Amino acid sequence: MLTRDEVIWGFRYILGRNPESETVISAHQHFPDYQRFREALFRSEEFRNAQKLINFSAEKWVCTEVYNGRYRLWIDLSDKYVSYGCLLDNYEPIETEFIRRNVKPGMVALDVGANIGWHTLGLAQLVTSSGKVYAFEPRKPTYFYLSRSVRENGLDQSVILHDLALWDTAGDAHLVWPDGTENPGESFISDARCNYVAAPIKTAKLDDVVADSIDFIKIDIEGAEHRVLSSSKRVRSDRPIIVSEVHPTQLQCVSSVSADEYLAFFHRMDYRCFSLHPSSYGEELTGFGEGDKLFSVALVPSEKSVDLARD
């Protein structure tokens, strides 16, 4: 419970005024901690109006320049995560820098969980017209605008789009996400639909839809990474460099493996794992330990080298 002074000073610092009454002070003292109190003030209509903040509760798609004006990308202003980073032209800067240094012209690259296409466009720029990018995005509205971005940037010949989810089997499934989410990218495949919004999607195995030898994979599919990669003979034979999100809770939920079990799969294939987290960038990892910290890693076949420098 907050003190009277904490409430008063919260109003002063965030709203620029004193609380209007003792009743209001008393009501706000019941927040369990100052973080919840602060979030409530930030969400208030008074604060948003004063700061000229617009909250889009429904999808609102607009086009913006990204990659220093090289491309134009359709983003959703109701998405406070991926689209917000792209709006600032600074989405996943560490992963983007690693990709820029290690993807070369003529490569075949996969963007698995392409979302609105930040990495799809970046990969297309790097592989050039002599290479290919396969991009996979099952969420229908997102796929529509992803395809629009690809088309409007003249990348139809080098980017091959699939409106499906890669999985360990081909068939039908449901993509689910929390109602009212501000992060459409947190959608994942699940049969437990009672507490989520659900949409039917198609699934396919990686080996059935990619005909070319694969050089590079970026994969971020909310816990299904192990299902997709461990079921692929192509990954074992082609031994691509992989940038993967690691989300321990989602890996357990969707793929029924721990983060350490996911890493062990690659160690058995003689891959090395390097951290792409800001605090440990470039460190070789032998395990993840306990915790639910979400981060990205570079998975590199032992016979290949990568550039881990940073600007």
N, C-alpha and C positions, 0 to 999 in steps of 0.2 A: 504494500500500500504506500502511496506517495505522501509526502508531507505537504502541508499547506504552502510553504515557501516554494517547493519544487513545482507545484502547479502554477503558482503566480509567475515565477520566472520562466516557465515554459511558454506561457501565453505571451510574455513580454518579448522573449527572444524570437519566437516563431511567428506569432500573429502581430507583434508590435503594439500590444495594448495589455491592459490589466483585465482579468476576468470580470464579467459584468455583475456578478453577485456571489455571495457566500454559497448559495445553492449550487452554482456552477463549479465553484472550487471544490465543494464536497463531492459532487458527482465525479469529477476527474481524479480525485484522490483514490478512487477504487480501482484504477488501472494497476495491474500486478507489478509493473516495473516501468521505468522511464522510457524504454524502447517502445513499448506499446502505446504509451501516452504520446510520444513524439510522432509515431506513425499516424495516430488518429488526427493530430493537428495538421500534419502534412496532407492528409486525405480530405480535410474539411473544405467545403465549398468556399469559405472565406479565404483560406490560404491560396487555393487554386486560382480564384478570381484575382486576388491581389498580385499573384506572380504571373498571370496570363497563361496558366497551364491548362491545356485542353486534354481531357481524358476521353479517349475513344473506347467505349465499352463494346462496340461492334467493329467489325473489320472496316478499315479505311485505307485503301490502297493508293499510293502515290509513287511517282517515279523520281529517283534522285541519281545524281552522278556519284560514282564510286571509283576506286583505284585511281585517284587523282585525276578524275575526269575521263579516264580511258573508256569506261563503260557506263551505261545507264541501267539501273536496277529497280525493279518494282518492289516496294516494301509495304508492310502493313503497320500503320501508326498505332493500332491497338496492341501490337506485339512489343512489349517493353524489353525484350532480350535481343534476339538476333537482329530484328529490324532496327532497333535502336542503335546497336553497334554499327550497322551498315550505314545508317543515316549520318553518323559521325565519321564515316569512312575509316573506321578503326575497329572492325570486328575481329576478334581472336587474333590480336597482333602477333603473338608468339608463334602460333601455329601457321599463320600466314607467312611469316618470315622464314620459318623452316621449309615450308612448301616452296617458296620463291627460290631458296638456295639449292633445292634438291630435285626439283622437277625440271626436265630438260626438253628441248624441241624433239619431236618425234616419238615421245613416250605415249603409252596408253595408260590413262589414269582413271580411277573410279572415284566418284563422289557419292558415297552411300549414306543416305540421309541428307540430301542436298538442301533441304529447306528452301529458302527463297533464292539461293544460288550464289552466295558470296564466293565460296570456294570453287563452284563450277566455273564462274567467270575467271577467277584467278588461275585455275588449272588450264583453261582454254588459252589464256594469254601465254602461258609458259610452254605448253606442248606445241603451240602454233598450228598452222594448217597441215603440217606433216604428221601430227599426232592425233589422238582421239581422247575425248572425255565421255565416259558413261556416267550419267547422273540419275539417281533413283530417289523419287519422292512420292509417297503414297497418299499424302493428305491432299484432297482434291482442290480446294481453293489455292493452296500453296503451289501445287503443280501447275495450275492454270497460269499464274503469274510468273513462275519460273520459266515456263515455256515461252511466255511473252517476252521476258527479258532476253532469253537466248535468241529468239527470232529478231527482236529489234536491234540487237547488237551484231547481227549478221553472222552468227555462230552455228547456224543450222547444219553446216557440213562437218564441223569438227566435234559438236556436242550431240550425243545420242541420249535422248530422254526416255525414261521409263516411269509411268505412273503406277508403280507397284512397290511393294516392300520386299527386299531380299530377306530370305528366311532359310530354314533347313529343309523345308518341303515346299512344293508348289501347290497352290490351292486357294482357299478362301479363309479370311481371318477378319478380325475387328481391330481397328485402331481406336484407342480410347484416350481421353484427356479430361482433366477436371473441368466442370462447368464454370464458365466465366474466367478461364485461365488468361493470364497476360503473357503466357509463354507457349504459343502453339507448338514450339519445337520440343516440348516435353511429352508429346503424344507417344504412345507405345502400344505394342501388340499385346492383347490380353483377352481371356475369356471372361474375366470378372468385370462385368459391365454395369453392375447395379449402382455404383457410386460415381459413374463417369458418363460423359457423352461418348457415344460410340458410332463409328462409321464403318461400313463394310469395305474391305480392300482385297486386292489380289496379292498373292505372294509368289515368289519364284526362287529357285536356287541360283546362286551366282554362276555356276558352271553352265547353266542352261541358257543364259541370256548374254553372256560375254564370249564372243568368238575369238577375240585377239589375246595374245600373250600380254599379261598385265605387269606393268612396271611399278605402279604406285597406287595406293588406296588411302583415301581419307574416309573414315567411318565413324559416324556418330548417330547411333540408332537406339538410344535409350535402353541399353541392356541387352539387345539382341546381337551384339557384336560377336560373342562366342558362338552362338548358333550358326551364324552366317559363315564365319571364317573357318570354324572347325569342320564344317560339312563340305568344304570346297577342296576338290582335288587340284584345282587350278592354283590355289594359293600355295599348296605344297610343291607343285612343280615349277611355277613361275617365280616364287619367292620374292614377291614385291616388297618394297619399303612401305610401311603402314603408319599412318598417323591415326591413333584411336583415342576416343574418349574412354575414360574409365570411371564408371559410376557404380561403386560397390553395391548399393542397395538395389539399383535397377538390374545389374548383372545377376544378382541372386533371384530377383523377382521374375525376370524374363528368361534368362538362360540357365537358371538353377546352378550357378557356379559362383564362387567367391572371386574377388579381384585377384587373389594369389593363384587360384586355380586357372583363371584366364591367362595370367602371365606364364604359368607353368606349361600351358599348351604351347606357347611360343618357344620357351626354353627347350622343350623336347624336339622342336624343329630347328634347333640351333640358331635361334634369333637372339639378339641383344635388345635390351629395353633401356631407353633414355628418357629422362623426365623432361617434359615441356612446361613444367610448372615454374612460375616466376622465381620462387624462392630456392629452387633446386635445379634450375635449367641445366641440361647437359649431363647431369649425374647419371651414371649407369645404375639401374635398379635391379635388385635380385628378388625383391618382394615388396608388397605394399603395406603389410601390417594391418592393424585394426583401424577402424574409423570409417566415416562415410564421406570423406573429402572427394569431390569431383575434380578431375584433372585430366590432362592429355599426356600421351606418351608417344614416342617414336619407336617403332618396332623394326629392327634392321637385321637382315640376314647376316650371319657372321662373315660371309665372303664379300660383303659390300661395305663401303664406307659412306658416311654422310657428313655434310658440312653443318656443324653445330654452332658456328659463329653467330653473333648477333650485332646488328648495327648499333 
